[in-house]
Structure formats: C-alpha cells, structure tokens
Amino acid sequence: MALSIKTAEADELARALAAETQESITQAVTIALRERLDRVREGRRMDISHRLDRLITEYADADMSDQRTPDEIIGYDALGLPG
C-alpha cells in the first residue's frame, strides 16, 4: 500500500514527528493517524452521549398529565378506526 504525501508541509511534519519520536516515518504517521482517529471517534461518542442525555432530560421534564389513552391521543376510536 502506498500513501502519497502531496504537500511540503505534510512531508515536513511527518519527518519532524519521526525525528522527535525516533520512529520511522511510516510508524510516526501510522501512530499519529490512529491517535487522531481515536480522538475523532471518541468525540463523536461524546456528542451522541450528550444528545441522549439532553433527550432524557427533556423527556423527564415533559408534562405527562394528559389523561387520554394512547388511542385517544392519536385519534382512534374503540374499533381501532380513525375518529
């Protein structure tokens, strides 16, 4: 498999990271990409978790005082037909 780095900046960053970590360029790039991917995925999981927490809170705070049956709420009569 080949990876083509097309910008001077990316090449310089990869070489600098490899030099700082005493890894090969391939190792440095692989580890950097893996770490970035992990951070992105974790951020996505946190975003989903945050949205679920908000939904749970909204649902818990919702007014549930409607005394109608579910069928009455959606408009069906005793025979299961639209009312």
Long-range contacts (C-beta under 8 A, 24 or more apart in sequence): 3-29
